[in-house]
Amino acid sequence: MGGQESRESREVDGAALFLAPEGRTVGLSINRKLVRMDLSGGRPQEICPTDYGVGATWTESNTIVFARRFGEGLYRVSADG
């Protein structure tokens, strides 16, 4: 992975997907939970509960900033849960 790449959220089957800065882990909001998954496989790890998870970004400081629903403020949580 070289150069500048987009790290914007993508919505797939109702799940907002976002990539960790290291490029090997994806975060998503699904079934009212914010979870992370290794792209190499494995089970999702729950980070925290959420309502609808309308968007998120994973920062270089291993923090996830996300919106639980439209019209509310932003929330911040450690990517480790």
Backbone torsions as a table, in degrees:
resi	resn	phi	psi	omega
1	MET	NA	102.3	179.7
2	GLY	-115.4	157.6	175.6
3	GLY	75.5	-171.7	179.7
4	GLN	-80.1	129.7	177.9
5	GLU	-129.8	147.7	178.6
6	SER	-71.3	137.0	177.1
7	ARG	-121.7	29.5	-178.7
8	GLU	-72.9	158.4	178.3
9	SER	-70.2	147.0	174.2
10	ARG	-124.3	138.8	177.9
11	GLU	-101.5	125.1	-179.6
12	VAL	-132.4	117.8	-179.9
13	ASP	48.4	44.6	176.8
14	GLY	81.7	1.2	-179.7
15	ALA	-107.8	128.5	176.5
16	ALA	-86.2	114.6	-178.5
17	LEU	-97.4	142.1	175.8
18	PHE	-148.3	145.2	-172.6
19	LEU	-98.9	140.0	174.1
20	ALA	-68.4	152.1	-179.6
21	PRO	-56.4	-30.1	-179.1
22	GLU	-77.6	-10.8	173.8
23	GLY	78.4	7.6	-178.2
24	ARG	-113.9	-2.7	-177.2
25	THR	-133.4	139.9	177.2
26	VAL	-115.6	143.6	173.4
27	GLY	-109.6	151.7	176.8
28	LEU	-156.1	156.0	176.1
29	SER	-110.3	115.9	-178.4
30	ILE	-151.4	143.6	-179.9
31	ASN	53.8	40.6	178.1
32	ARG	61.5	28.9	176.9
33	LYS	-136.0	143.7	170.2
34	LEU	-94.3	121.8	-176.3
35	VAL	-129.8	164.8	174.5
36	ARG	-128.0	149.2	179.1
37	MET	-141.8	139.1	172.9
38	ASP	-71.5	132.8	179.1
39	LEU	-67.1	-18.9	178.4
40	SER	-80.5	-6.1	177.7
41	GLY	126.7	-176.0	-179.5
42	GLY	103.2	175.4	-177.9
43	ARG	-87.4	151.3	175.3
44	PRO	-64.7	143.8	176.7
45	GLN	-110.6	123.6	-179.4
46	GLU	-70.1	133.9	176.2
47	ILE	-98.3	-50.1	178.6
48	CYS	-167.4	160.5	174.1
49	PRO	-74.3	154.1	176.3
50	THR	-150.5	165.4	178.4
51	ASP	-79.0	-83.6	-175.9
52	TYR	-113.0	-17.8	178.5
53	GLY	56.5	75.3	-173.5
54	VAL	-88.2	0.1	177.6
55	GLY	167.0	151.7	-178.4
56	ALA	-159.1	160.8	172.2
57	THR	-143.1	147.8	-177.5
58	TRP	-107.9	118.0	-174.6
59	THR	-88.4	165.4	177.5
60	GLU	-61.5	-24.3	-179.6
61	SER	-88.0	17.3	177.3
62	ASN	63.5	34.1	176.5
63	THR	-114.6	142.0	175.2
64	ILE	-108.0	127.1	176.2
65	VAL	-107.8	127.2	-174.4
66	PHE	-147.2	161.2	173.9
67	ALA	-108.2	129.0	179.7
68	ARG	-76.8	-31.9	178.0
69	ARG	-161.7	161.0	-179.5
70	PHE	-61.3	140.6	175.1
71	GLY	86.3	-5.4	176.8
72	GLU	-99.8	171.2	176.7
73	GLY	-74.3	-175.0	178.9
74	LEU	-96.6	150.6	178.2
75	TYR	-118.0	155.1	-179.6
76	ARG	-131.3	136.4	-179.5
77	VAL	-146.7	150.0	174.3
78	SER	-65.8	138.5	178.5
79	ALA	-66.6	-14.3	178.3
80	ASP	-85.8	-6.8	177.4
81	GLY	99.4	NA	NA
